[in-house]
Amino acid sequence: MSLRSLPSVDAVLETDESASLLRTLPRPAVTDAIRAVLAESREAIRADPNRDAPAADVVARRAAERIRAALTPELPAVVNATGVILHTNLGRAPLSAGAIEGLVCAARGAVAIELDVSTGRRGQRDAHVAGLLAELTGAEAGLVVNNNAAALLLAIDSLARRREVIVSRGELIEIGGAFRLPEVLQRAGAVLREVGTTNRTRLADYEAVLSRRTGVLLRAHPSNYRIEGFTEQPSRRDLAALAHRHGVPLVEDLGSGALVDLAEYGLPHEPTPAEAIRDGVDLVTFSGDKLLGGPQAGLVVGRAALVRTLQKNPLKRALRVDKLILAALRATLVAYRGAPDVRAEIPTIALLARTEEELIALAKEARDLVAAALPDEFDVAVIPSEAEIGSGAQPTIALPSRALRVRRSGWDAERLASFFRAASPPILGRIHRDELLLDLRAVRHAADLVPQVREATES
């Protein structure tokens, strides 16, 4: 009966909302939006026959929202209540206030991105961050490209084209988006030389295949998986010493790229670029938008001579970043260098470092605000939860958290999730054991959830 109750396109076009749209938009555009909303409503009713069909004015209002969203120049903002702090699908790291200010300043007009103001001559765009990268990691030099995959590609293409790259079989990683290390090496024109086994690789395995054909000895940090049990791997220092005895550079892909020791905040230790440099690694690549907490970027630090080789590679121009990324990255690195408390400056670190007491207080405030904003039919309760860092960082580590468990009689978890996604901006939770949870680990303020929920209930 509900399907028959759906209004016709003509009935929706006769509403005041549609009349308002037709004054500024062509009729085919409005009609297409109405048909799309009706199709969604039809599918929703088929999935839940007890669901009421929306009235014509409701369909018109949803069509108007659909059109406005399509015409909005900004990327759609969302509330991240998934419990994944560095959610790849949601843009990973939130930027610091300083990074946002730097980005806006650069966006307003001309900036000296490749100009030495003191001499009036052309400068090097990486110079804006190279010194900071070197200072923060103890490296001789540094550069930036558009992501860590690009950083590794540039390093291998520059140092090992048509030569062999030695990698342990236990480090032939694949990360999100079907990014596979062997395929990156192939794209860079290198020849993959696997050594050892999945769980055990010894120093002698590397030494047995080192030759004049070797271009790079590569070490890949398994940031997005763990191999446990009967395992063996040579230390970084031993690997560096072996590489240097044979005159071969040791390159390490650290992936997540933490600049501080996460153990200070009660998390397991994550290898840092500074540790790799101290242990003798010649080039280290890592991400800017994961544990570092900055914009998307791929960072390379290490020996000055090798960094210069990468800079001269024509591929570097294809992989370079623009003024916006440079401005945000520089501000992020400045915060690490000068802030007495990094947690207070870098939102990612603040979210990772939240204490149980802070989460409990946030959850209680959020529960009261959200429950007050929702109709009485909703039940909102605080429950313990487990969050994760995300983006492949420490995937086996569950972070203690708190979540709002939302229920409504007659509604399943999928319908509840859809209800919150219909808010403006959408509130994204997660479904766990057939229940909707709004995890608070990555929610900055309790009030972030409230106006959006109220708008959704009134629509």
C-alpha positions, 0 to 999 in steps of 0.5 A, spaced: 500 500 500 505 504 501 508 504 494 501 506 491 501 512 496 507 515 493 506 521 489 506 522 482 512 527 479 506 531 477 503 532 484 510 534 487 511 539 481 505 542 483 508 544 490 510 550 493 517 548 494 518 545 486 515 552 484 520 556 487 525 551 484 522 552 477 523 559 478 531 559 478 532 552 475 530 548 468 524 544 469 528 537 466 533 538 472 528 539 477 524 533 474 530 529 474 531 530 482 524 529 484 524 522 480 531 520 483 528 521 490 522 517 488 526 512 486 530 512 493 523 512 496 521 506 492 527 502 494 526 504 501 519 501 502 521 495 498 526 494 503 521 495 509 514 495 507 512 498 514 515 505 512 510 510 510 511 513 503 513 521 503 508 526 502 509 530 495 512 536 499 517 532 503 519 529 496 519 536 493 524 538 499 528 532 499 529 534 491 531 541 493 536 538 498 539 534 492 539 540 487 543 544 493 548 539 494 549 538 487 550 545 486 554 546 493 562 548 491 565 545 497 566 538 499 560 535 503 562 536 510 560 530 515 561 528 522 566 522 523 562 518 529 565 511 526 570 510 531 576 511 525 580 517 527 584 517 520 578 515 516 581 514 508 574 515 506 573 521 510 580 525 508 584 522 514 587 527 518 584 534 521 588 540 520 591 544 525 588 551 526 595 554 524 595 549 518 588 552 516 590 559 517 596 558 512 592 554 507 587 560 507 593 565 506 596 562 500 589 561 497 588 568 497 593 570 492 600 570 490 605 567 495 613 566 494 612 559 492 618 559 488 621 565 489 627 567 493 624 574 496 631 576 498 635 576 491 629 576 487 631 570 483 627 563 482 627 559 488 626 551 490 619 550 492 621 544 497 625 549 501 619 552 505 619 545 508 626 541 507 629 545 513 624 543 517 623 536 515 631 535 516 631 538 523 625 534 526 628 528 523 635 529 524 636 528 516 641 532 512 635 534 507 628 533 505 623 533 499 615 533 498 611 530 493 603 529 493 603 522 497 607 517 500 606 512 494 609 517 490 615 518 494 617 511 494 616 511 486 620 517 486 626 514 490 626 507 486 625 510 479 631 515 481 636 510 484 634 503 481 631 504 474 633 497 471 636 495 477 634 490 482 631 492 489 632 487 494 625 486 499 623 481 504 617 477 502 614 478 509 614 486 507 611 485 500 605 489 502 598 491 499 595 497 502 588 500 500 586 501 493 590 495 491 596 499 492 601 493 491 609 494 493 611 489 487 607 493 482 610 500 484 617 497 483 615 495 476 612 501 474 619 505 477 622 500 472 626 496 477 627 489 478 624 486 484 628 481 488 625 477 493 629 474 499 627 470 505 620 467 507 613 470 509 615 470 516 623 469 517 628 473 513 635 473 515 641 478 514 644 472 510 638 472 505 640 479 503 647 478 503 646 472 498 643 476 493 647 483 493 651 484 487 653 489 482 646 489 479 643 491 486 640 499 486 636 499 493 635 495 499 628 496 501 625 495 508 617 496 508 614 497 515 608 493 516 604 499 518 597 495 516 598 488 518 602 484 523 606 477 522 606 474 529 609 467 532 615 464 529 618 470 526 625 473 524 627 479 521 634 483 521 635 489 525 635 496 521 642 497 524 644 491 521 641 492 515 644 499 514 651 496 515 650 491 510 648 495 505 653 500 506 659 495 506 656 494 499 655 501 497 648 500 496 643 505 499 638 503 504 631 506 503 625 505 508 618 506 507 615 508 514 608 509 511 604 512 517 610 517 519 609 519 526 614 524 528 613 523 536 613 517 540 606 515 541 608 511 547 608 518 550 600 517 550 599 510 552 599 507 545 604 502 542 611 505 539 610 507 532 617 507 528 619 514 527 623 517 521 628 520 526 629 513 529 630 510 522 635 516 520 639 514 527 640 507 525 643 509 518 637 508 513 639 513 507 632 515 505 626 514 509 619 515 506 612 517 509 605 520 509 604 527 511 596 526 512 596 520 517 600 520 524 603 526 522 597 530 522 598 534 516 595 535 509 596 529 504 603 529 502 609 524 501 615 526 505 622 524 503 628 525 508 635 522 508 642 523 505 643 530 501 646 527 495 640 522 494 635 527 495 638 531 490 638 525 485 631 525 487 630 532 486 633 532 479 628 526 476 623 529 471 618 525 475 619 530 481 615 535 477 609 531 475 609 529 483 610 536 486 605 539 491 601 546 490 602 552 494 596 550 498 599 543 501 606 547 502 602 552 506 599 547 510 604 542 511 609 548 513 604 550 518 604 543 521 611 542 521 612 549 525 607 546 530 612 540 531 618 544 532 615 550 536 609 547 540 611 546 548 605 541 547 604 538 540 597 535 543 594 542 543 596 544 536 595 537 532 588 535 532 590 528 530 595 527 536 589 530 541 584 525 538 589 519 539 591 521 546 584 522 549 584 519 556 578 515 558 576 520 563 575 525 557 571 520 553 567 519 559 565 526 560 564 527 552 560 521 552 555 524 558 555 531 555 553 528 548 548 523 550 544 529 554 544 533 548 543 528 543 537 525 547 534 532 548 534 533 540 531 527 538 523 525 539 522 521 545 521 514 541 529 514 540 533 511 546 540 514 547 545 510 551 552 511 553 556 504 552 564 502 552 566 502 545 573 500 541 576 505 536 582 505 531 587 509 528 585 508 521 589 508 514 593 502 516 596 505 522 597 500 528 591 495 525 591 490 531 590 496 536 584 497 539 583 504 542 578 504 548 572 509 547 565 511 548 559 511 543 552 513 543 548 507 542 541 509 538 535 505 538 528 506 536 522 501 536 521 498 529 527 501 526 533 496 524 540 499 525 540 500 517 534 505 517 537 508 523 544 509 520 540 512 514 536 517 518 543 520 521 546 520 514 540 524 512 542 530 517 546 536 514 551 535 515 551 527 515 553 524 521 556 517 520 556 512 525 558 504 524 553 498 525 556 493 530 552 487 532 546 490 529 546 496 533 548 503 531 553 506 534 556 513 534 563 513 536 566 519 540 573 518 539 574 522 533 568 527 534 571 534 537 565 536 541 559 533 543 555 539 540 557 537 533 552 532 533 546 536 536 544 541 530 545 536 525 540 531 528 535 536 530 535 538 522 534 531 520 528 530 525 524 536 522 525 534 515 
